[in-house]
Amino acid sequence: MLRGVVATLAAVLCTTVLAALARAAGVDLEVDGGETIPVSGIATVTGFFSLVGVVLAVVLRRWSARPVALFVWLSVTLTALSLVPPLLYGADAATTLTLIGLHLVAAGVMIPNLARGLRA
């Protein structure tokens, strides 16, 4: 699904740029234990989980009678679940909000694009 690969690249670009801007604005992206999340790590994780979403869309398109509805429901649910770890990292408020925002940006790029692709 070409649309999914393009959406993945867009999500990676958006989250990478936003993470770099947050870092430049003074957000340290440091989690519990003093470990700092590198911008490249954000790009890698965004790319990996975006491609998981593409695979999910392809599977649902093949084997589901209602792929769009099921995909949107699953994707929104998984996005909501992905917001929990940033709350548990023991990071400061700026880092926590930045990580949550990055999750929402990636979902905002991926979910509508993949859902449109399933309708086609």
mmCIF file of the C-alpha atoms, coordinates in Angstrom:
data_MODEL
# 
_entry.id   MODEL 
# 
loop_
_atom_site.group_PDB 
_atom_site.id 
_atom_site.type_symbol 
_atom_site.label_atom_id 
_atom_site.label_alt_id 
_atom_site.label_comp_id 
_atom_site.label_asym_id 
_atom_site.label_entity_id 
_atom_site.label_seq_id 
_atom_site.pdbx_PDB_ins_code 
_atom_site.Cartn_x 
_atom_site.Cartn_y 
_atom_site.Cartn_z 
_atom_site.occupancy 
_atom_site.B_iso_or_equiv 
_atom_site.pdbx_formal_charge 
_atom_site.auth_seq_id 
_atom_site.auth_comp_id 
_atom_site.auth_asym_id 
_atom_site.auth_atom_id 
_atom_site.pdbx_PDB_model_num 
ATOM 1   C CA . MET A 1 1   ? 0.000   0.000   0.000  1.00 0.00 ? 1   MET A CA 1 
ATOM 2   C CA . LEU A 1 2   ? 1.917   2.984   -1.350 1.00 0.00 ? 2   LEU A CA 1 
ATOM 3   C CA . ARG A 1 3   ? -0.318  5.421   0.516  1.00 0.00 ? 3   ARG A CA 1 
ATOM 4   C CA . GLY A 1 4   ? 0.757   3.799   3.790  1.00 0.00 ? 4   GLY A CA 1 
ATOM 5   C CA . VAL A 1 5   ? 4.460   4.078   3.019  1.00 0.00 ? 5   VAL A CA 1 
ATOM 6   C CA . VAL A 1 6   ? 4.086   7.741   2.058  1.00 0.00 ? 6   VAL A CA 1 
ATOM 7   C CA . ALA A 1 7   ? 2.048   8.390   5.218  1.00 0.00 ? 7   ALA A CA 1 
ATOM 8   C CA . THR A 1 8   ? 4.742   6.630   7.260  1.00 0.00 ? 8   THR A CA 1 
ATOM 9   C CA . LEU A 1 9   ? 7.419   8.883   5.793  1.00 0.00 ? 9   LEU A CA 1 
ATOM 10  C CA . ALA A 1 10  ? 5.252   11.936  6.519  1.00 0.00 ? 10  ALA A CA 1 
ATOM 11  C CA . ALA A 1 11  ? 4.648   10.817  10.118 1.00 0.00 ? 11  ALA A CA 1 
ATOM 12  C CA . VAL A 1 12  ? 8.369   10.204  10.646 1.00 0.00 ? 12  VAL A CA 1 
ATOM 13  C CA . LEU A 1 13  ? 9.216   13.607  9.192  1.00 0.00 ? 13  LEU A CA 1 
ATOM 14  C CA . CYS A 1 14  ? 6.600   15.401  11.307 1.00 0.00 ? 14  CYS A CA 1 
ATOM 15  C CA . THR A 1 15  ? 7.538   13.752  14.595 1.00 0.00 ? 15  THR A CA 1 
ATOM 16  C CA . THR A 1 16  ? 11.261  14.133  13.951 1.00 0.00 ? 16  THR A CA 1 
ATOM 17  C CA . VAL A 1 17  ? 10.975  17.832  13.168 1.00 0.00 ? 17  VAL A CA 1 
ATOM 18  C CA . LEU A 1 18  ? 8.675   18.451  16.133 1.00 0.00 ? 18  LEU A CA 1 
ATOM 19  C CA . ALA A 1 19  ? 10.963  16.525  18.489 1.00 0.00 ? 19  ALA A CA 1 
ATOM 20  C CA . ALA A 1 20  ? 13.963  18.516  17.255 1.00 0.00 ? 20  ALA A CA 1 
ATOM 21  C CA . LEU A 1 21  ? 12.038  21.777  17.717 1.00 0.00 ? 21  LEU A CA 1 
ATOM 22  C CA . ALA A 1 22  ? 11.010  20.719  21.225 1.00 0.00 ? 22  ALA A CA 1 
ATOM 23  C CA . ARG A 1 23  ? 14.628  19.894  22.028 1.00 0.00 ? 23  ARG A CA 1 
ATOM 24  C CA . ALA A 1 24  ? 15.723  23.287  20.668 1.00 0.00 ? 24  ALA A CA 1 
ATOM 25  C CA . ALA A 1 25  ? 13.050  24.951  22.827 1.00 0.00 ? 25  ALA A CA 1 
ATOM 26  C CA . GLY A 1 26  ? 14.528  23.335  25.932 1.00 0.00 ? 26  GLY A CA 1 
ATOM 27  C CA . VAL A 1 27  ? 12.510  20.137  26.347 1.00 0.00 ? 27  VAL A CA 1 
ATOM 28  C CA . ASP A 1 28  ? 15.096  17.594  27.464 1.00 0.00 ? 28  ASP A CA 1 
ATOM 29  C CA . LEU A 1 29  ? 13.131  14.417  26.541 1.00 0.00 ? 29  LEU A CA 1 
ATOM 30  C CA . GLU A 1 30  ? 14.671  12.811  29.617 1.00 0.00 ? 30  GLU A CA 1 
ATOM 31  C CA . VAL A 1 31  ? 12.793  9.923   31.193 1.00 0.00 ? 31  VAL A CA 1 
ATOM 32  C CA . ASP A 1 32  ? 13.092  8.183   34.555 1.00 0.00 ? 32  ASP A CA 1 
ATOM 33  C CA . GLY A 1 33  ? 16.672  7.215   35.319 1.00 0.00 ? 33  GLY A CA 1 
ATOM 34  C CA . GLY A 1 34  ? 18.201  10.108  33.405 1.00 0.00 ? 34  GLY A CA 1 
ATOM 35  C CA . GLU A 1 35  ? 17.960  8.471   29.982 1.00 0.00 ? 35  GLU A CA 1 
ATOM 36  C CA . THR A 1 36  ? 17.409  10.943  27.157 1.00 0.00 ? 36  THR A CA 1 
ATOM 37  C CA . ILE A 1 37  ? 15.316  9.871   24.185 1.00 0.00 ? 37  ILE A CA 1 
ATOM 38  C CA . PRO A 1 38  ? 17.245  10.785  21.028 1.00 0.00 ? 38  PRO A CA 1 
ATOM 39  C CA . VAL A 1 39  ? 15.415  12.415  18.132 1.00 0.00 ? 39  VAL A CA 1 
ATOM 40  C CA . SER A 1 40  ? 16.578  9.511   15.950 1.00 0.00 ? 40  SER A CA 1 
ATOM 41  C CA . GLY A 1 41  ? 14.900  7.132   18.395 1.00 0.00 ? 41  GLY A CA 1 
ATOM 42  C CA . ILE A 1 42  ? 11.627  8.991   17.989 1.00 0.00 ? 42  ILE A CA 1 
ATOM 43  C CA . ALA A 1 43  ? 11.959  8.714   14.213 1.00 0.00 ? 43  ALA A CA 1 
ATOM 44  C CA . THR A 1 44  ? 12.696  4.988   14.415 1.00 0.00 ? 44  THR A CA 1 
ATOM 45  C CA . VAL A 1 45  ? 9.821   4.180   16.746 1.00 0.00 ? 45  VAL A CA 1 
ATOM 46  C CA . THR A 1 46  ? 7.424   6.312   14.690 1.00 0.00 ? 46  THR A CA 1 
ATOM 47  C CA . GLY A 1 47  ? 8.472   4.524   11.512 1.00 0.00 ? 47  GLY A CA 1 
ATOM 48  C CA . PHE A 1 48  ? 8.189   1.066   13.051 1.00 0.00 ? 48  PHE A CA 1 
ATOM 49  C CA . PHE A 1 49  ? 4.740   1.518   14.559 1.00 0.00 ? 49  PHE A CA 1 
ATOM 50  C CA . SER A 1 50  ? 3.465   3.370   11.493 1.00 0.00 ? 50  SER A CA 1 
ATOM 51  C CA . LEU A 1 51  ? 4.464   0.385   9.363  1.00 0.00 ? 51  LEU A CA 1 
ATOM 52  C CA . VAL A 1 52  ? 2.679   -1.878  11.860 1.00 0.00 ? 52  VAL A CA 1 
ATOM 53  C CA . GLY A 1 53  ? -0.407  0.235   11.133 1.00 0.00 ? 53  GLY A CA 1 
ATOM 54  C CA . VAL A 1 54  ? 0.100   -0.253  7.396  1.00 0.00 ? 54  VAL A CA 1 
ATOM 55  C CA . VAL A 1 55  ? 0.301   -4.023  7.872  1.00 0.00 ? 55  VAL A CA 1 
ATOM 56  C CA . LEU A 1 56  ? -2.839  -3.904  10.016 1.00 0.00 ? 56  LEU A CA 1 
ATOM 57  C CA . ALA A 1 57  ? -4.670  -1.993  7.284  1.00 0.00 ? 57  ALA A CA 1 
ATOM 58  C CA . VAL A 1 58  ? -3.557  -4.469  4.616  1.00 0.00 ? 58  VAL A CA 1 
ATOM 59  C CA . VAL A 1 59  ? -4.667  -7.435  6.739  1.00 0.00 ? 59  VAL A CA 1 
ATOM 60  C CA . LEU A 1 60  ? -8.043  -5.872  7.478  1.00 0.00 ? 60  LEU A CA 1 
ATOM 61  C CA . ARG A 1 61  ? -8.563  -4.969  3.823  1.00 0.00 ? 61  ARG A CA 1 
ATOM 62  C CA . ARG A 1 62  ? -7.981  -8.592  2.909  1.00 0.00 ? 62  ARG A CA 1 
ATOM 63  C CA . TRP A 1 63  ? -9.936  -10.375 5.633  1.00 0.00 ? 63  TRP A CA 1 
ATOM 64  C CA . SER A 1 64  ? -12.499 -7.975  7.073  1.00 0.00 ? 64  SER A CA 1 
ATOM 65  C CA . ALA A 1 65  ? -15.984 -7.233  5.807  1.00 0.00 ? 65  ALA A CA 1 
ATOM 66  C CA . ARG A 1 66  ? -15.736 -3.727  7.327  1.00 0.00 ? 66  ARG A CA 1 
ATOM 67  C CA . PRO A 1 67  ? -12.056 -2.817  7.139  1.00 0.00 ? 67  PRO A CA 1 
ATOM 68  C CA . VAL A 1 68  ? -12.423 0.964   7.547  1.00 0.00 ? 68  VAL A CA 1 
ATOM 69  C CA . ALA A 1 69  ? -14.567 0.844   10.686 1.00 0.00 ? 69  ALA A CA 1 
ATOM 70  C CA . LEU A 1 70  ? -12.451 -1.853  12.285 1.00 0.00 ? 70  LEU A CA 1 
ATOM 71  C CA . PHE A 1 71  ? -9.192  -0.142  11.360 1.00 0.00 ? 71  PHE A CA 1 
ATOM 72  C CA . VAL A 1 72  ? -10.288 3.205   12.786 1.00 0.00 ? 72  VAL A CA 1 
ATOM 73  C CA . TRP A 1 73  ? -11.575 1.593   15.983 1.00 0.00 ? 73  TRP A CA 1 
ATOM 74  C CA . LEU A 1 74  ? -8.385  -0.437  16.486 1.00 0.00 ? 74  LEU A CA 1 
ATOM 75  C CA . SER A 1 75  ? -6.104  2.467   15.607 1.00 0.00 ? 75  SER A CA 1 
ATOM 76  C CA . VAL A 1 76  ? -7.809  4.925   17.931 1.00 0.00 ? 76  VAL A CA 1 
ATOM 77  C CA . THR A 1 77  ? -7.768  2.337   20.728 1.00 0.00 ? 77  THR A CA 1 
ATOM 78  C CA . LEU A 1 78  ? -4.078  1.585   20.193 1.00 0.00 ? 78  LEU A CA 1 
ATOM 79  C CA . THR A 1 79  ? -3.307  5.305   20.064 1.00 0.00 ? 79  THR A CA 1 
ATOM 80  C CA . ALA A 1 80  ? -5.088  5.816   23.381 1.00 0.00 ? 80  ALA A CA 1 
ATOM 81  C CA . LEU A 1 81  ? -3.082  2.959   24.890 1.00 0.00 ? 81  LEU A CA 1 
ATOM 82  C CA . SER A 1 82  ? 0.138   4.459   23.522 1.00 0.00 ? 82  SER A CA 1 
ATOM 83  C CA . LEU A 1 83  ? -0.506  7.585   25.585 1.00 0.00 ? 83  LEU A CA 1 
ATOM 84  C CA . VAL A 1 84  ? -0.113  5.668   28.851 1.00 0.00 ? 84  VAL A CA 1 
ATOM 85  C CA . PRO A 1 85  ? 3.677   4.985   28.807 1.00 0.00 ? 85  PRO A CA 1 
ATOM 86  C CA . PRO A 1 86  ? 4.661   8.675   28.611 1.00 0.00 ? 86  PRO A CA 1 
ATOM 87  C CA . LEU A 1 87  ? 2.668   9.189   31.791 1.00 0.00 ? 87  LEU A CA 1 
ATOM 88  C CA . LEU A 1 88  ? 4.611   6.407   33.514 1.00 0.00 ? 88  LEU A CA 1 
ATOM 89  C CA . TYR A 1 89  ? 8.134   7.399   32.453 1.00 0.00 ? 89  TYR A CA 1 
ATOM 90  C CA . GLY A 1 90  ? 8.704   9.707   35.413 1.00 0.00 ? 90  GLY A CA 1 
ATOM 91  C CA . ALA A 1 91  ? 9.569   12.585  33.103 1.00 0.00 ? 91  ALA A CA 1 
ATOM 92  C CA . ASP A 1 92  ? 8.872   16.254  33.693 1.00 0.00 ? 92  ASP A CA 1 
ATOM 93  C CA . ALA A 1 93  ? 5.665   17.830  32.389 1.00 0.00 ? 93  ALA A CA 1 
ATOM 94  C CA . ALA A 1 94  ? 7.263   19.275  29.250 1.00 0.00 ? 94  ALA A CA 1 
ATOM 95  C CA . THR A 1 95  ? 8.703   15.925  28.187 1.00 0.00 ? 95  THR A CA 1 
ATOM 96  C CA . THR A 1 96  ? 5.477   14.082  28.990 1.00 0.00 ? 96  THR A CA 1 
ATOM 97  C CA . LEU A 1 97  ? 3.347   16.539  27.007 1.00 0.00 ? 97  LEU A CA 1 
ATOM 98  C CA . THR A 1 98  ? 5.811   16.504  24.129 1.00 0.00 ? 98  THR A CA 1 
ATOM 99  C CA . LEU A 1 99  ? 5.776   12.699  23.931 1.00 0.00 ? 99  LEU A CA 1 
ATOM 100 C CA . ILE A 1 100 ? 1.979   12.601  24.085 1.00 0.00 ? 100 ILE A CA 1 
ATOM 101 C CA . GLY A 1 101 ? 1.816   15.268  21.390 1.00 0.00 ? 101 GLY A CA 1 
ATOM 102 C CA . LEU A 1 102 ? 4.197   13.297  19.177 1.00 0.00 ? 102 LEU A CA 1 
ATOM 103 C CA . HIS A 1 103 ? 2.002   10.196  19.532 1.00 0.00 ? 103 HIS A CA 1 
ATOM 104 C CA . LEU A 1 104 ? -1.046  12.216  18.544 1.00 0.00 ? 104 LEU A CA 1 
ATOM 105 C CA . VAL A 1 105 ? 0.715   13.815  15.568 1.00 0.00 ? 105 VAL A CA 1 
ATOM 106 C CA . ALA A 1 106 ? 1.801   10.418  14.234 1.00 0.00 ? 106 ALA A CA 1 
ATOM 107 C CA . ALA A 1 107 ? -1.730  9.057   14.698 1.00 0.00 ? 107 ALA A CA 1 
ATOM 108 C CA . GLY A 1 108 ? -3.174  12.171  13.076 1.00 0.00 ? 108 GLY A CA 1 
ATOM 109 C CA . VAL A 1 109 ? -1.082  11.557  9.983  1.00 0.00 ? 109 VAL A CA 1 
ATOM 110 C CA . MET A 1 110 ? -1.470  7.781   9.789  1.00 0.00 ? 110 MET A CA 1 
ATOM 111 C CA . ILE A 1 111 ? -5.064  6.997   10.712 1.00 0.00 ? 111 ILE A CA 1 
ATOM 112 C CA . PRO A 1 112 ? -6.875  9.279   8.224  1.00 0.00 ? 112 PRO A CA 1 
ATOM 113 C CA . ASN A 1 113 ? -4.503  8.382   5.392  1.00 0.00 ? 113 ASN A CA 1 
ATOM 114 C CA . LEU A 1 114 ? -4.793  4.651   5.910  1.00 0.00 ? 114 LEU A CA 1 
ATOM 115 C CA . ALA A 1 115 ? -8.568  4.845   6.406  1.00 0.00 ? 115 ALA A CA 1 
ATOM 116 C CA . ARG A 1 116 ? -8.894  6.750   3.111  1.00 0.00 ? 116 ARG A CA 1 
ATOM 117 C CA . GLY A 1 117 ? -6.771  4.092   1.451  1.00 0.00 ? 117 GLY A CA 1 
ATOM 118 C CA . LEU A 1 118 ? -9.087  1.381   2.746  1.00 0.00 ? 118 LEU A CA 1 
ATOM 119 C CA . ARG A 1 119 ? -12.119 3.194   1.301  1.00 0.00 ? 119 ARG A CA 1 
ATOM 120 C CA . ALA A 1 120 ? -10.549 3.296   -2.152 1.00 0.00 ? 120 ALA A CA 1 
# 
